[in-house]
Each structure stands twice: as C-alpha cells, then as structure tokens.
Amino acid sequence: MSEPVNPPVAARPRPGSVTISSYLLYAAAVLLAVVAITGLATLGTVSDIFGDAYAGTSVEGAEGFIVGVTAFFAVVQLLFAAAFVVLALLNNQGRNAARITTWVVAGLGACCTGISLGGTAAGGMNTGTSSTGDMPDPQVIQERLEAALPSWSGPLTLIFSILVFVALLAAIVLLALPASNAFFRKQPAGFEPPVPGAAYPGQAPSAGVDPAYPSYPGQSPSPGADPAYPAYPGQTPPSGTDPNNPPGNPPNNPPGPPSNPPTS
C-alpha cells in the first residue's frame, strides 16, 4: 500500500537584509586577510628594528616578544576572516544558529578592531614622549619603522581596519531586522492529510466503485453489491438479497390484495 507523501515545503525567499549582511561579511573577511598578510610580511623588518633599538638596554631581547604578539594577532585575524566566510554561507541558507554565532563572532571582531584602532590613535598621540632610563626613544623607533616599512602599509592597515569595523557593525544590525527575523524563523513541516474520499498518492481507484465510498487498497467490489454499500474485504452479499436494500434488512414484500378476515 502506498503511503501518503508530504508535499514539499516552498523555499523561503531570502530578504535583501540577509544578502547584504553576507556581502559585508565577505568584505570584512577579505580586508582582514589583507591586513593580516601585510603584518606577517613585515615581521622580519620589525624584528630587526626593535632588535637594534633594544640592543645594550635592560629590555634587550624583547623584540622576540613583540614579533610573537604581532604574529599571534595576524593569525587570529585570518581565523576571523575564515569564520566570516563560513557564517555568511550558512546565513544565506537560513540557519538561525549561524545568525546567533555571527552576532557573537562579529561582535568580538568589531571590539578587537576598535581596540586596535584606539591603540593606534593613542600611540600616535604619545609619539613625543621621551624615554626613561636606558629605554630607547619611542619616537626614534617609530621614525625608523616608517622609514623601513613600505609607505603604503601604515595607511592601508588603518583604512582597512576602519572599514572592517563599519562592515561588522552593519552586518550585525542587518541580521536583527524584522525581515531577517522572519527568514530565520523555523517553518512548519507543511504536512497535509489526504482528502476524505480521495485515492492515496500513486493509487488509482477501482473500476465501478462509487467515488464517495472508496474501497480499501487492493480490494475490488463484489459483483452484484450495491455501490452505495460496499462490502467489507472478503465478504460477498447473501444470495437473494435485494440490491436496493442494505445487507441485514428484510426484503421488501411485494404488494398484493389484502387477506379476507376469517368468517365465523
């Protein structure tokens, strides 16, 4: 016997807010990857400059720590970039768990980027601070870094970091809009029971059976049975039964002349 098949659920249209947020996540991933690769590419130069500046001081050898921290943050940025790509793909599929994860990961990324931008601004304001003890002058180190590193690396890192910060905030807001909430809301299964009197999917009704009273799957009506009163599976109507009466009722008596009462 064929089982009823649930009708397929119609695909939900993806709102523009979800699509735009995914594009912003893609853009943030690319920008972060460029910033991270730029930082990794200049590690050798940074190590040489800090090593020369710290030589003969109480912090000699600290350039290894600075290089390690710079490399660590570059790897973290690459991991964030990969996470943004994966989350954008899952958000386009309507995965609500991915949207919640995006809020957490993008929020952390925006916070880290904001802190980095704040540190850059604070470092720029403190450039004129003089050194103490045998520590090298920070302004001299900054000047040597600017002279040794490519002229485009500093502005590129700053501009890209600002764009990443804005893109992540916009993506978070777009995923929280009402249109996005409706897209990520769990949809019903969409099951519809068969209509009474209709054949099961994939089953053709038996020939000669009243559509209002379908036979059981695989059963054909007994010959001579009233279509309005189908027989049960394996049952045939008794011989001599009036087909106009249901089984179990006494047959109709034909009309005749009334019998005469007995005479006394």
C-alpha positions as a printed NumPy array, in Angstrom:
array([[  0.   ,   0.   ,   0.   ],
       [  1.332,   3.41 ,  -0.928],
       [  1.982,   5.742,   1.98 ],
       [  0.861,   9.408,   1.859],
       [  3.704,  11.685,   0.866],
       [  4.096,  15.097,   2.451],
       [  4.081,  17.902,  -0.106],
       [  7.41 ,  19.736,  -0.418],
       [  7.714,  22.984,   1.514],
       [  8.181,  26.014,  -0.733],
       [ 11.593,  27.669,  -0.497],
       [ 11.586,  30.888,   1.501],
       [ 12.75 ,  33.96 ,  -0.389],
       [ 15.899,  35.463,   1.126],
       [ 15.421,  39.119,   2.083],
       [ 17.86 ,  41.741,   0.94 ],
       [ 18.995,  42.452,   4.505],
       [ 20.413,  38.918,   4.829],
       [ 22.081,  39.058,   1.418],
       [ 23.703,  42.436,   2.114],
       [ 24.915,  41.285,   5.53 ],
       [ 26.582,  38.281,   3.882],
       [ 28.317,  40.551,   1.367],
       [ 29.557,  42.694,   4.243],
       [ 30.92 ,  39.602,   5.994],
       [ 32.71 ,  38.609,   2.785],
       [ 34.198,  42.097,   2.506],
       [ 35.314,  42.09 ,   6.148],
       [ 36.979,  38.702,   5.597],
       [ 38.945,  39.956,   2.591],
       [ 40.02 ,  43.155,   4.339],
       [ 41.107,  41.289,   7.473],
       [ 43.087,  38.793,   5.402],
       [ 44.934,  41.621,   3.635],
       [ 45.774,  43.304,   6.957],
       [ 46.983,  40.017,   8.445],
       [ 49.137,  39.126,   5.445],
       [ 50.653,  42.623,   5.446],
       [ 51.578,  42.262,   9.111],
       [ 53.135,  38.84 ,   8.583],
       [ 55.124,  40.084,   5.597],
       [ 56.767,  42.851,   7.641],
       [ 57.68 ,  40.764,  10.696],
       [ 61.316,  40.471,   9.671],
       [ 61.762,  44.228,   9.322],
       [ 60.009,  44.914,  12.625],
       [ 62.188,  42.367,  14.414],
       [ 65.39 ,  43.924,  13.044],
       [ 64.409,  47.459,  14.006],
       [ 63.371,  46.592,  17.567],
       [ 66.411,  44.358,  17.986],
       [ 68.769,  47.209,  17.079],
       [ 66.864,  49.669,  19.268],
       [ 66.834,  47.366,  22.316],
       [ 70.448,  46.232,  21.985],
       [ 72.512,  47.032,  25.102],
       [ 69.446,  48.049,  27.153],
       [ 67.615,  46.38 ,  30.025],
       [ 64.954,  45.101,  27.597],
       [ 67.37 ,  43.513,  25.148],
       [ 65.72 ,  40.524,  23.512],
       [ 62.205,  41.88 ,  23.985],
       [ 61.863,  42.161,  20.208],
       [ 61.019,  38.444,  20.152],
       [ 58.002,  39.069,  22.35 ],
       [ 56.849,  41.939,  20.112],
       [ 57.205,  39.796,  16.994],
       [ 55.346,  36.915,  18.66 ],
       [ 52.425,  39.145,  19.649],
       [ 52.239,  40.617,  16.146],
       [ 52.219,  37.147,  14.561],
       [ 49.579,  35.928,  17.02 ],
       [ 47.205,  38.769,  16.156],
       [ 47.774,  38.187,  12.441],
       [ 46.796,  34.504,  12.795],
       [ 43.711,  35.472,  14.817],
       [ 42.69 ,  37.865,  12.054],
       [ 42.979,  35.073,   9.477],
       [ 40.823,  32.805,  11.635],
       [ 38.195,  35.528,  11.956],
       [ 38.253,  36.004,   8.184],
       [ 37.623,  32.292,   7.582],
       [ 34.806,  32.282,  10.167],
       [ 33.098,  35.241,   8.474],
       [ 33.051,  33.412,   5.13 ],
       [ 31.54 ,  30.258,   6.628],
       [ 28.93 ,  32.191,   8.604],
       [ 27.922,  34.211,   5.54 ],
       [ 27.289,  30.982,   3.598],
       [ 25.204,  29.495,   6.423],
       [ 23.233,  32.704,   6.932],
       [ 22.186,  32.636,   3.28 ],
       [ 20.702,  29.172,   3.94 ],
       [ 18.533,  30.455,   6.782],
       [ 20.424,  28.775,   9.655],
       [ 19.355,  30.571,  12.815],
       [ 22.261,  29.083,  14.794],
       [ 24.644,  30.652,  12.273],
       [ 22.979,  34.034,  12.737],
       [ 23.442,  33.848,  16.524],
       [ 27.05 ,  32.789,  16.057],
       [ 27.557,  35.697,  13.66 ],
       [ 26.371,  38.139,  16.299],
       [ 28.923,  36.731,  18.762],
       [ 31.887,  36.395,  16.388],
       [ 31.262,  39.667,  14.537],
       [ 30.796,  41.449,  17.857],
       [ 34.146,  40.15 ,  19.093],
       [ 35.779,  41.117,  15.805],
       [ 34.364,  44.631,  15.989],
       [ 35.552,  45.007,  19.589],
       [ 39.082,  43.811,  18.767],
       [ 39.256,  46.085,  15.743],
       [ 38.008,  49.038,  17.764],
       [ 40.605,  48.404,  20.47 ],
       [ 43.321,  48.173,  17.824],
       [ 42.222,  51.465,  16.302],
       [ 42.165,  53.067,  19.739],
       [ 45.668,  51.804,  20.446],
       [ 46.914,  53.184,  17.153],
       [ 45.418,  56.583,  17.914],
       [ 46.876,  56.58 ,  21.429],
       [ 50.291,  55.58 ,  20.088],
       [ 50.182,  58.461,  17.636],
       [ 49.414,  60.944,  20.416],
       [ 52.228,  59.62 ,  22.614],
       [ 54.88 ,  59.754,  19.9  ],
       [ 56.609,  62.716,  21.535],
       [ 57.027,  61.017,  24.905],
       [ 60.679,  60.85 ,  25.941],
       [ 62.336,  57.611,  27.015],
       [ 63.103,  56.803,  30.622],
       [ 66.287,  55.18 ,  31.914],
       [ 68.076,  53.2  ,  29.24 ],
       [ 64.908,  52.597,  27.228],
       [ 65.099,  53.709,  23.584],
       [ 63.125,  56.74 ,  22.493],
       [ 59.698,  55.615,  21.093],
       [ 59.736,  58.444,  18.573],
       [ 63.052,  57.238,  17.169],
       [ 61.691,  53.698,  16.841],
       [ 58.562,  54.986,  15.088],
       [ 60.634,  57.015,  12.655],
       [ 62.812,  54.004,  11.868],
       [ 59.716,  51.848,  11.308],
       [ 58.198,  54.401,   8.935],
       [ 61.458,  54.62 ,   7.006],
       [ 61.967,  50.853,   6.737],
       [ 58.402,  49.689,   6.077],
       [ 56.587,  50.354,   2.767],
       [ 54.931,  53.754,   2.72 ],
       [ 51.543,  52.225,   1.922],
       [ 51.471,  49.642,   4.738],
       [ 50.507,  52.028,   7.542],
       [ 47.656,  53.864,   5.746],
       [ 46.368,  50.587,   4.257],
       [ 46.181,  48.919,   7.674],
       [ 44.412,  51.903,   9.204],
       [ 41.842,  52.347,   6.425],
       [ 41.097,  48.634,   6.137],
       [ 40.66 ,  48.33 ,   9.906],
       [ 38.109,  51.146,   9.885],
       [ 36.21 ,  49.507,   7.008],
       [ 36.186,  46.159,   8.826],
       [ 34.773,  47.8  ,  11.947],
       [ 31.961,  49.503,   9.997],
       [ 31.153,  46.378,   7.932],
       [ 30.83 ,  44.156,  11.007],
       [ 28.551,  46.595,  12.806],
       [ 26.329,  46.923,   9.718],
       [ 26.129,  43.134,   9.291],
       [ 25.044,  42.71 ,  12.917],
       [ 22.3  ,  45.318,  12.546],
       [ 21.006,  43.882,   9.254],
       [ 20.652,  40.393,  10.732],
       [ 18.5  ,  41.818,  13.528],
       [ 15.925,  43.499,  11.256],
       [ 12.32 ,  42.164,  11.192],
       [ 12.705,  40.881,   7.627],
       [ 15.723,  38.841,   8.699],
       [ 13.857,  37.501,  11.739],
       [ 11.062,  36.173,   9.503],
       [ 13.594,  34.478,   7.228],
       [ 15.369,  32.701,  10.09 ],
       [ 12.145,  31.706,  11.877],
       [ 11.514,  27.945,  11.901],
       [  8.937,  26.942,   9.288],
       [  6.201,  24.281,   9.844],
       [  6.621,  20.877,   8.301],
       [  3.795,  21.552,   5.836],
       [  2.019,  18.14 ,   6.134],
       [ -1.477,  17.996,   4.666],
       [ -3.624,  14.876,   5.327],
       [ -5.329,  13.179,   2.367],
       [ -8.771,  14.473,   1.448],
       [-11.558,  12.039,   2.557],
       [-12.795,  10.004,  -0.391],
       [ -9.676,  10.607,  -2.496],
       [ -7.283,   7.881,  -3.523],
       [ -3.907,   7.62 ,  -1.828],
       [ -0.974,   9.101,  -3.744],
       [  0.038,   6.733,  -6.521],
       [ -3.154,   4.588,  -6.254],
       [ -5.858,   4.505,  -8.918],
       [ -9.459,   3.934,  -7.723],
       [-11.021,   0.548,  -8.535],
       [-13.297,   0.422, -11.552],
       [-17.006,   0.57 , -10.737],
       [-16.562,   1.843,  -7.183],
       [-18.568,   4.821,  -6.006],
       [-16.016,   7.647,  -5.523],
       [-17.829,   8.711,  -2.379],
       [-17.11 ,   5.324,  -0.8  ],
       [-13.651,   4.221,  -1.938],
       [-12.66 ,   0.626,  -1.49 ],
       [ -9.721,  -0.419,   0.576],
       [ -6.368,  -0.58 ,  -1.201],
       [ -6.204,  -3.764,  -3.273],
       [ -9.96 ,  -4.568,  -2.917],
       [-12.39 ,  -4.744,  -5.807],
       [-16.173,  -4.521,  -5.226],
       [-18.106,  -7.787,  -5.124],
       [-20.321,  -8.454,  -8.151],
       [-23.919,  -7.51 ,  -7.557],
       [-23.205,  -5.434,  -4.475],
       [-24.818,  -2.048,  -4.094],
       [-22.109,   0.58 ,  -4.784],
       [-23.624,   2.747,  -2.079],
       [-22.978,  -0.024,   0.464],
       [-19.611,  -1.563,  -0.317],
       [-18.792,  -4.957,   1.055],
       [-16.071,  -5.449,   3.575],
       [-12.852,  -7.053,   2.432],
       [-13.531, -10.711,   1.557],
       [-17.337, -10.512,   2.067],
       [-19.958, -11.273,  -0.598],
       [-23.641, -10.356,  -0.239],
       [-26.004, -13.261,   0.544],
       [-27.987, -14.69 ,  -2.336],
       [-31.466, -13.319,  -2.775],
       [-30.707, -10.04 ,  -1.115],
       [-32.494,  -7.101,  -2.567],
       [-29.755,  -4.918,  -4.018],
       [-31.877,  -1.85 ,  -3.246],
       [-31.776,  -2.597,   0.479],
       [-28.7  ,  -2.659,   2.686],
       [-27.466,  -6.066,   3.833],
       [-29.196,  -7.18 ,   7.024],
       [-32.613,  -5.583,   6.307],
       [-35.598,  -7.893,   5.462],
       [-36.573,  -7.948,   1.794],
       [-39.488,  -5.856,   0.667],
       [-42.797,  -7.755,   0.376],
       [-44.462,  -7.25 ,  -2.974],
       [-47.837,  -5.533,  -2.731],
       [-50.923,  -7.81 ,  -3.003],
       [-54.652,  -7.907,  -2.224],
       [-55.464,  -7.74 ,   1.461],
       [-56.34 , -11.047,   3.   ],
       [-60.049, -11.537,   3.974],
       [-60.694, -11.934,   7.692],
       [-61.972, -15.394,   8.665],
       [-65.766, -15.697,   8.835],
       [-67.381, -17.12 ,  11.844]])
